């Protein structure tokens, strides 16, 4: 079991979002109105890209190793946060 050694940022956040999304979608599908059920189905459809990101992440970890993949993922998240900060400053 090399799972703790092979954890990456997108893998952990993807698994957590899939678990939370499935739980919330089940709660909405069992809701009182048709709009709630439809929202639950939309949430389930939105989990498909998350699953694709996890599969690509696992492929890249197997090919390049988790340290290199983690560096790229943290750089990507840092770039997104930098763009968010710049947008917040410009919108003031």
Phi and psi in degrees as GROMACS dihedral restraints (atoms count N, CA, C in turn):
[ dihedral_restraints ]
;  ai    aj    ak    al  type     phi  dphi    fc
    3     4     5     6     1  -100.6    20    10
    4     5     6     7     1    20.5    20    10
    6     7     8     9     1   -60.9    20    10
    7     8     9    10     1   -47.0    20    10
    9    10    11    12     1   -62.2    20    10
   10    11    12    13     1   -27.3    20    10
   12    13    14    15     1   -77.0    20    10
   13    14    15    16     1   -25.9    20    10
   15    16    17    18     1  -102.5    20    10
   16    17    18    19     1    18.5    20    10
   18    19    20    21     1   -75.9    20    10
   19    20    21    22     1   139.4    20    10
   21    22    23    24     1  -128.2    20    10
   22    23    24    25     1   168.9    20    10
   24    25    26    27     1   -62.8    20    10
   25    26    27    28     1   -48.1    20    10
   27    28    29    30     1   -70.5    20    10
   28    29    30    31     1   -30.5    20    10
   30    31    32    33     1   -67.8    20    10
   31    32    33    34     1   -47.5    20    10
   33    34    35    36     1   -67.0    20    10
   34    35    36    37     1   -46.5    20    10
   36    37    38    39     1   -67.4    20    10
   37    38    39    40     1   -33.2    20    10
   39    40    41    42     1   -67.5    20    10
   40    41    42    43     1   -43.7    20    10
   42    43    44    45     1   -64.3    20    10
   43    44    45    46     1   -42.4    20    10
   45    46    47    48     1   -64.7    20    10
   46    47    48    49     1   -39.3    20    10
   48    49    50    51     1   -70.8    20    10
   49    50    51    52     1   -33.0    20    10
   51    52    53    54     1   -66.8    20    10
   52    53    54    55     1   -44.3    20    10
   54    55    56    57     1   -62.6    20    10
   55    56    57    58     1   -48.2    20    10
   57    58    59    60     1   -65.3    20    10
   58    59    60    61     1   -39.5    20    10
   60    61    62    63     1   -65.5    20    10
   61    62    63    64     1   -41.9    20    10
   63    64    65    66     1   -66.2    20    10
   64    65    66    67     1   -42.4    20    10
   66    67    68    69     1   -63.5    20    10
   67    68    69    70     1   -46.7    20    10
   69    70    71    72     1   -66.9    20    10
   70    71    72    73     1   -37.4    20    10
   72    73    74    75     1   -65.4    20    10
   73    74    75    76     1   -40.2    20    10
   75    76    77    78     1   -63.1    20    10
   76    77    78    79     1   -41.5    20    10
   78    79    80    81     1   -63.4    20    10
   79    80    81    82     1   -39.9    20    10
   81    82    83    84     1   -72.2    20    10
   82    83    84    85     1   -39.3    20    10
   84    85    86    87     1   -63.6    20    10
   85    86    87    88     1   -34.1    20    10
   87    88    89    90     1   -85.6    20    10
   88    89    90    91     1    11.5    20    10
   90    91    92    93     1   -73.4    20    10
   91    92    93    94     1  -174.5    20    10
   93    94    95    96     1   -85.7    20    10
   94    95    96    97     1   -29.6    20    10
   96    97    98    99     1  -113.3    20    10
   97    98    99   100     1   165.2    20    10
   99   100   101   102     1   -69.6    20    10
  100   101   102   103     1   -31.2    20    10
  102   103   104   105     1   -65.4    20    10
  103   104   105   106     1   -37.0    20    10
  105   106   107   108     1   -64.7    20    10
  106   107   108   109     1   -43.6    20    10
  108   109   110   111     1   -63.4    20    10
  109   110   111   112     1   -39.8    20    10
  111   112   113   114     1   -66.1    20    10
  112   113   114   115     1   -38.5    20    10
  114   115   116   117     1   -65.0    20    10
  115   116   117   118     1   -38.2    20    10
  117   118   119   120     1   -62.4    20    10
  118   119   120   121     1   -39.4    20    10
  120   121   122   123     1   -67.8    20    10
  121   122   123   124     1   -39.8    20    10
  123   124   125   126     1   -60.5    20    10
  124   125   126   127     1   -41.1    20    10
  126   127   128   129     1   -63.3    20    10
  127   128   129   130     1   -40.5    20    10
  129   130   131   132     1   -64.1    20    10
  130   131   132   133     1   -38.0    20    10
  132   133   134   135     1   -68.5    20    10
  133   134   135   136     1   -30.1    20    10
  135   136   137   138     1   -74.2    20    10
  136   137   138   139     1   -12.5    20    10
  138   139   140   141     1   -80.5    20    10
  139   140   141   142     1   -14.2    20    10
  141   142   143   144     1   -64.3    20    10
  142   143   144   145     1   -46.8    20    10
  144   145   146   147     1   -63.0    20    10
  145   146   147   148     1   -33.0    20    10
  147   148   149   150     1   -63.8    20    10
  148   149   150   151     1   -41.7    20    10
  150   151   152   153     1   -63.9    20    10
  151   152   153   154     1   -38.6    20    10
  153   154   155   156     1   -64.8    20    10
  154   155   156   157     1   -40.1    20    10
  156   157   158   159     1   -63.5    20    10
  157   158   159   160     1   -39.7    20    10
  159   160   161   162     1   -65.5    20    10
  160   161   162   163     1   -41.7    20    10
  162   163   164   165     1   -64.7    20    10
  163   164   165   166     1   -41.9    20    10
  165   166   167   168     1   -64.7    20    10
  166   167   168   169     1   -39.6    20    10
  168   169   170   171     1   -61.1    20    10
  169   170   171   172     1   -45.7    20    10
  171   172   173   174     1   -64.5    20    10
  172   173   174   175     1   -37.8    20    10
  174   175   176   177     1   -64.0    20    10
  175   176   177   178     1   -44.5    20    10
  177   178   179   180     1   -67.9    20    10
  178   179   180   181     1   -35.2    20    10
  180   181   182   183     1   -65.9    20    10
  181   182   183   184     1   -39.7    20    10
  183   184   185   186     1   -67.4    20    10
  184   185   186   187     1   -33.8    20    10
  186   187   188   189     1   -82.9    20    10
  187   188   189   190     1   -43.5    20    10
  189   190   191   192     1  -110.8    20    10
  190   191   192   193     1   -17.1    20    10
  192   193   194   195     1    99.0    20    10
  193   194   195   196     1   153.7    20    10
  195   196   197   198     1   -75.1    20    10
  196   197   198   199     1   -27.1    20    10
  198   199   200   201     1   -67.8    20    10
  199   200   201   202     1   -42.9    20    10
  201   202   203   204     1   -68.5    20    10
  202   203   204   205     1   -40.2    20    10
  204   205   206   207     1   -66.8    20    10
  205   206   207   208     1   -39.9    20    10
  207   208   209   210     1   -63.5    20    10
  208   209   210   211     1   -39.0    20    10
  210   211   212   213     1   -61.2    20    10
  211   212   213   214     1   -44.7    20    10
  213   214   215   216     1   -65.8    20    10
  214   215   216   217     1   -42.0    20    10
  216   217   218   219     1   -67.0    20    10
  217   218   219   220     1   -41.7    20    10
  219   220   221   222     1   -67.4    20    10
  220   221   222   223     1   -34.7    20    10
  222   223   224   225     1   -65.3    20    10
  223   224   225   226     1   -40.9    20    10
  225   226   227   228     1   -62.8    20    10
  226   227   228   229     1   -46.4    20    10
  228   229   230   231     1   -64.8    20    10
  229   230   231   232     1   -39.7    20    10
  231   232   233   234     1   -62.8    20    10
  232   233   234   235     1   -39.3    20    10
  234   235   236   237     1   -65.3    20    10
  235   236   237   238     1   -41.5    20    10
  237   238   239   240     1   -63.5    20    10
  238   239   240   241     1   -42.5    20    10
  240   241   242   243     1   -65.2    20    10
  241   242   243   244     1   -39.7    20    10
  243   244   245   246     1   -61.1    20    10
  244   245   246   247     1   -43.1    20    10
  246   247   248   249     1   -64.2    20    10
  247   248   249   250     1   -37.1    20    10
  249   250   251   252     1   -62.9    20    10
  250   251   252   253     1   -44.0    20    10
  252   253   254   255     1   -64.1    20    10
  253   254   255   256     1   -43.3    20    10
  255   256   257   258     1   -62.7    20    10
  256   257   258   259     1   -41.4    20    10
  258   259   260   261     1   -63.4    20    10
  259   260   261   262     1   -39.8    20    10
  261   262   263   264     1   -66.1    20    10
  262   263   264   265     1   -38.5    20    10
  264   265   266   267     1   -69.3    20    10
  265   266   267   268     1   -42.4    20    10
  267   268   269   270     1   -68.3    20    10
  268   269   270   271     1   -33.8    20    10
  270   271   272   273     1   -78.7    20    10
  271   272   273   274     1    -4.8    20    10
